[in-house]
Amino acid sequence: EDQVTQSPEALRLQEGESSSLNCSYTVSGLRGLFWYRQDPGKGPEFLFTLYSAGEEKEKERLKATLTKKESFLHITAPKPEDSATYLCAVQVGTDKLIFGTGTRLQVFP
Amino acid sequence: NAGVTQTPKFQVLKTGQSMTLQCAQDMNHNSMYWYRQDPGMGLRLIYYSASEGTTDKGEVPNGYNVSRLNKREFSLRLESAAPSQTSVYFCASSGALGVDTQYFGPGTRLTVL
């Protein structure tokens, strides 16, 4: 069964304290892996797409990496405005985007 | 560009009532989607439309119907609302099915009493 698991469920960081969020997947036929950010009461906001193992993408303090079994979202020197829920999703086939349940990140000043 | 817009933002229904959630996109995307998001669960696909004139069931289609009105608009209808349909509903669109990134609207928070 296709499955996406995100860990940890929640993460509290001090401002400037770098860390990583994990997205592990067991799917047949990965076509792409997506990272989204979701603020309370808002829709998911696209961050990155990764297509193949070894690929990396960066945006400001965020860096996403992909292996054959998992993806990491590294957050370097986070700020309070990085507080949000981060969602991982895996594209399988043409009509199936499987979402994880997300990691809720809180960054304190 | 507004991206993906949804109306209404909030709605409260009584069991058995019907309503339609509206979604529109101005990105000239071919594919559109309806998801629901419940606490402790990932976003789940209800219905999708690969292109104008086509619709298909997703993971959780029971109790819902959809209409792809034109290339821009994709509506979701609840014919007889049930408390189990209390959720946050998101519409999304992408350039093409299964290839391009999906972009999401702001959501509709629905409560069924």
Interface residues (C-beta under 8 A of the other chain):
Chain A: V4 R31 F34 Y36 G41 K42 G43 P44 E45 F46 T49 L87 A89 Q91 G93 T94 D95 K96 L97 I98 F99 G100 T101 G102
Chain B: V4 G40 M41 G42 L43 R44 L45 Y48 A50 D56 G58 F90 L97 G98 V99 T101 Q102 Y103 F104 G105 P106 G107
